[in-house]
Amino acid sequence: MSRSRPRRAAGIRRLLRLLSWLPLPVAQGIGVLLGGTLALFPTSLRRITRTNLDLCLGDLAPAERRRLARRSLIETGKTAAESGAVWLWPPQRVMPLVRETVGEDVMEQAVARGKGVILATPHLGSWEMSGLHAAVRFGITSLYRPPRMAELDQLIRGARERTGARLVPTDAGGIRALYQALGRGEVIGILPDQEPAPGAGVFAPWFGQPAYTMLLLARLARKSSAPVIFIYAERLPWGRGFRLHYREAEEGIADADPQVAATALNRTVEACVRALPVQYQWSYRRFRHRPEGEPSVYR
């Protein structure tokens, strides 16, 4: 639910404007300091990050998990600090930040089938850059949930739509718009690793843990016969820009059995994360909902 916080929103807008005046390497350097600070103190983000890594990558030595947690929080800081550039730079300046694409032929072949494409963007690397670039290359219709601060809605909408994306609400009308876009052979965008609303998902394994997983993507794929392609923007070191990765979904992601489909979805997200674990948003409470009778993991 959106809340009115005009002073705080005004402060965020000013900060983003200031960050947008900086070259990307400088902005990301500020993000390194921010993320490093988050890693030093017992913040909720550090606690959640460490909990998730203990659950998902328990095969790593404790010292290695702590190092990964610190590096992940530094990447989280970069995500925040680069938002000025990603959200406010004009398209002709922000698009060249994508220095390389890997697997784009997979996406082009999927588009060429004419069934539409479901583009799944996990919270990995710079997911905002993934959406902006896909909108320029292929056009995209994406579900959009307004921010908690209502005053930031216009800014975020403008940022995401300025390269050609179309945002639709996360309600029945928005879902109809996704089906209609697929029917026209267009590309739609979905975040596959967000917890769905109660009743809209099933528990399926993710890194060996039961994770409440959306069913919407599978239903869209099954009813439209649209292929599912995953995308993430790897953040290159020293502020050099981004490398975009496209990847086909695992087999079974459109299966009629919700458990099979959700498992295939999570298996593909996991494969993407394992390829770039440092840049995943481990600070997200992915296991907030637990199977009945199981205690919360975030204490």
C-alpha angles and dihedrals in degrees: 000000000000120000131198111243104152098170095048091045091050089052091051092050091051091048092050090050091052091048090050090061090062128085111252095251091054093046092049089047088059087050090055090056092046094048092044089054091050089053094051099057132054095257123158090249091057092047094050092044093052092045092052093047092049089053098042105032102029090139089073119089113262092247090052091050090052091051090049091049091053093048091047092053089049088055088049088055090051090051090056096042096047091053091092091062097036095048103033110029113099114258093251088060101038099045095064088061086082099085099176142008125212120201096004089143087067090058094044092052091049091052091048092061089073096223094107123250132253106216111200116200116190121199090266127127112333103343090176090061090049091057095044093050094045090052091055095045102039111002116245142209113207138183111249129198113195115242122257090249104065092202090067094055096091093047094051094043091050092047094052097040098046093088095049106279121142116216121207128186124261094249138091091283092052093050090050088053089055092052091047092050091051089048088058090051094253133141122258128191130221135172101230100191101057118108109251126225117279110285094020098090149034133225112260132165119273115174085345094303128109106254124183101241133193123251097194095086092052092048092050091049095046097047096043100034086225116155118243118230126182122216135187134168113226112213109232119220124264094021094291093142133251142312113214119216127197120192134177117241121252118266114272098037091124096042118141089231105085092210093053092046095047091048091052090048093052092044090057093047089049092051090053092048093048088055091057109012096160092063099049118109095246089165090075114103094238093163097047092124114056132192112270112286096017118117124238115273093207106076 
